[in-house]
Amino acid sequence: MPGMAMPAAPSQPAQQSKPKAKAQPAAPPRRNATPAPPADAHAGHTTPGGAAPMDHSAMPGMSMPAPSQGPASSGMPGMTMPAAPGPQDHGAMPGMTMPAQAAPADHSAMPGMNSAPAATADIPKTPPPPPPTDRAADRFFSAAAMDSAVAELRREHGAVITSKFMTNLAEYQARKGADGYTWDAQAWFGGDINRFVLKSEGEGTRGEGLEAAELQALYSRAVGVYTDVQVGIRQDFEPRNRTYATVGFESLFPYWFDVEGAVFLSNKGELLGRFEGSYDVRLTNRLILQPRAEFNLAAQNTVETKTGSGLSNAELGLRLRYEVRREFAPYIGVSWDRKFGKTADYARALGEDVEATSFVMGVRAFF
């Protein structure tokens, strides 16, 4: 091993021991003589080949443990246990080098480990530069054409004016007795926030003409992402001429329930209410089943309009439509209409039915 010195070999071969002389009888011990110390068990032993015992102290960097200074182990006279050896100093062995002890790892440089907050960078106080005003299209179009395009772009991204006309119901009703018809339509003009809305609905019986017809003119304002509040007037043409102040709402409830309601106060002091809703169940991408309900209420009995207080009438319907195009969808279905309370009494007095179930077919369209 490099750096480790081996003991030198003996210079001359060990001499062979001479034959021992014949043993003589031992002399009797003297009186009062001091007993000799016990013989060393290892006395007279030599290393193989007659070499002198190896002197480990001569090996540089190597040390033998010193004999223990504590009491001898019990039961073994003359024997002592060596003390626990101390850590070896490998640095004292010539020719051998040990790697230097690594410094503690700096965990602050590891991502995701908490460390002392870094110094906050100075944020410039100067305002950002203005946006560029030049456009690549300016090289190919005149200034007037570019100004017109920019105005149209701004209008379409927040100030666009649109319009829509839609018939929710336009149907023929086949039922016991005389068949009938009904409609429910609206049109609006305006932007995303403010709109002017026209609504119309009514019904009639074949051979007897109109039984009910109304027109509403409303100002509609969006008060939420899915809710509009509407105020305006309602004009009834049948069964009696009446003008009502109107306050209502339209909203899209969670899970896509389309709901609307309104309160009407007539010029005669009559207070009415209406609540209706529908839900589209998409069976396929174009085939849609729509449950629909409408409830009409009144705060008082009105003989002229044959309307009783409380729930005056309700209509429940189930319609299946097929969207040939999104703008045009014919449908078929069933409708159940029922009068309640005093309104039913007025109908019986006139010989009319208070309940009717109709098979309906119609079209839903918008443009």
Residue pairs with C-beta under 8 A, 6 or more apart in sequence:
1 95
2 94
2 95
2 96
3 60
3 61
3 93
3 94
3 95
3 96
4 59
4 60
4 61
4 62
4 93
4 94
4 95
5 58
5 59
5 60
7 51
7 54
7 55
7 58
9 51
10 49
10 50
10 51
10 52
13 50
14 49
14 50
14 51
15 50
38 78
46 52
46 53
47 53
47 54
56 62
56 63
56 64
57 63
57 64
60 92
60 93
60 94
61 89
61 90
61 92
61 93
61 94
62 93
65 82
65 83
65 84
65 85
66 82
66 83
67 80
67 82
67 83
68 80
68 81
68 82
68 83
69 83
70 80
70 81
70 83
72 78
72 79
72 80
73 79
73 80
73 81
90 96
90 98
91 98
107 113
107 115
108 115
108 116
135 146
137 146
137 149
138 146
141 149
155 161
158 192
159 191
160 191
160 192
161 189
161 190
161 191
162 189
162 190
162 191
163 187
163 188
163 189
163 190
164 187
164 188
164 366
164 367
165 185
165 186
165 187
165 366
165 367
166 185
166 186
166 187
166 364
166 365
166 366
167 183
167 184
167 185
167 363
167 364
167 365
167 366
168 184
168 185
168 186
168 364
169 182
169 183
169 184
169 185
169 201
169 362
169 364
170 183
170 184
170 185
170 362
170 363
170 364
170 365
171 181
171 182
171 183
171 331
171 360
171 361
171 362
171 363
172 179
172 180
172 181
172 360
172 361
172 362
173 179
173 180
173 181
173 182
173 335
173 358
173 359
173 360
174 358
174 359
174 360
174 361
175 356
175 357
175 358
175 359
176 356
176 357
177 353
177 356
178 205
178 206
178 207
178 208
179 205
179 206
179 358
180 203
180 204
180 205
180 206
180 358
181 203
181 204
181 206
182 201
182 202
182 203
182 204
183 200
183 201
183 202
183 203
184 200
184 201
185 199
185 200
185 201
186 197
186 198
186 199
186 200
187 197
187 198
188 195
188 196
188 197
188 198
188 220
189 195
189 196
190 196
190 220
192 222
193 221
193 222
194 219
194 220
194 221
194 222
195 219
195 220
195 221
195 228
196 217
196 218
196 219
196 220
197 216
197 217
197 218
197 219
197 220
197 230
197 232
198 215
198 216
198 217
198 218
199 215
199 216
199 218
200 213
200 214
200 215
200 216
201 213
201 214
202 210
202 211
202 212
202 213
202 214
202 238
203 210
203 211
203 212
204 210
204 211
204 212
204 213
205 211
210 237
210 238
211 238
211 239
212 236
212 238
212 239
213 236
213 237
213 238
214 234
214 235
214 236
214 237
215 234
215 235
215 237
216 232
216 233
216 234
216 235
216 246
217 232
217 233
217 235
218 230
218 231
218 232
218 246
218 248
219 230
219 231
219 232
220 228
220 229
220 230
220 250
221 228
221 229
221 230
222 228
223 229
224 251
226 251
226 252
226 253
227 249
227 250
227 251
227 252
228 249
228 250
228 251
229 247
229 248
229 249
230 246
230 247
230 248
230 249
230 250
230 262
231 246
231 247
231 248
232 246
233 243
233 244
233 245
233 246
234 243
234 244
234 245
234 246
234 264
235 241
235 242
235 243
235 244
236 242
236 243
236 244
239 305
239 306
240 304
240 305
242 266
242 267
242 268
242 270
242 305
243 266
243 267
244 264
244 265
244 266
244 267
244 272
245 264
245 265
246 262
246 263
246 264
247 262
247 263
248 260
248 261
248 262
248 263
249 260
249 261
249 262
250 259
250 260
251 259
251 260
252 258
252 259
253 259
253 277
255 279
256 279
256 280
257 277
257 278
257 279
258 277
258 278
258 279
258 280
259 275
259 276
259 277
260 275
260 276
260 277
261 273
261 274
261 275
261 276
262 273
262 274
263 271
263 272
263 273
264 271
264 272
264 273
264 274
265 271
266 272
268 302
270 298
270 299
270 300
270 302
270 305
270 307
271 298
271 299
271 300
272 296
272 297
272 298
272 299
272 307
273 296
273 297
273 298
273 299
274 294
274 295
274 296
274 297
275 294
275 295
275 297
276 292
276 293
276 294
276 295
277 292
277 293
278 290
278 291
278 292
278 293
279 290
279 291
280 288
280 289
280 290
281 288
281 289
281 290
281 291
282 288
283 289
286 322
286 323
286 324
287 320
287 321
287 322
287 323
288 320
288 321
288 322
288 323
288 329
289 318
289 319
289 320
290 318
290 319
290 320
290 321
290 331
290 333
291 316
291 317
291 318
292 315
292 316
292 317
292 318
292 319
293 314
293 315
293 316
293 317
294 314
294 315
295 311
295 313
295 314
296 311
296 312
296 313
296 314
297 310
297 311
297 312
298 307
298 308
298 309
298 310
298 312
298 343
299 309
300 309
301 307
301 308
301 309
301 342
303 346
306 343
306 346
306 347
306 350
307 342
307 343
307 346
308 340
308 341
308 342
308 343
308 344
308 345
308 346
309 341
309 342
310 340
310 341
310 342
311 340
311 341
312 339
312 340
312 341
312 342
312 343
313 337
313 338
313 339
313 340
313 343
314 337
314 338
314 340
315 335
315 336
315 337
315 338
316 335
316 336
317 333
317 334
317 335
317 336
317 360
318 333
318 334
319 331
319 332
319 333
319 360
319 362
320 331
320 332
320 333
321 329
321 330
321 331
321 364
322 329
322 330
322 331
323 329
324 330
327 365
327 366
327 367
328 363
328 365
329 363
329 364
329 365
330 361
330 362
330 363
330 364
331 360
331 361
331 362
331 363
331 364
332 359
332 360
332 361
333 359
333 360
333 361
334 357
334 358
334 359
334 360
335 357
335 358
335 360
336 355
336 356
336 357
336 358
337 355
337 356
337 357
337 358
338 354
338 355
339 347
339 354
339 355
344 354
347 353
347 354
348 354
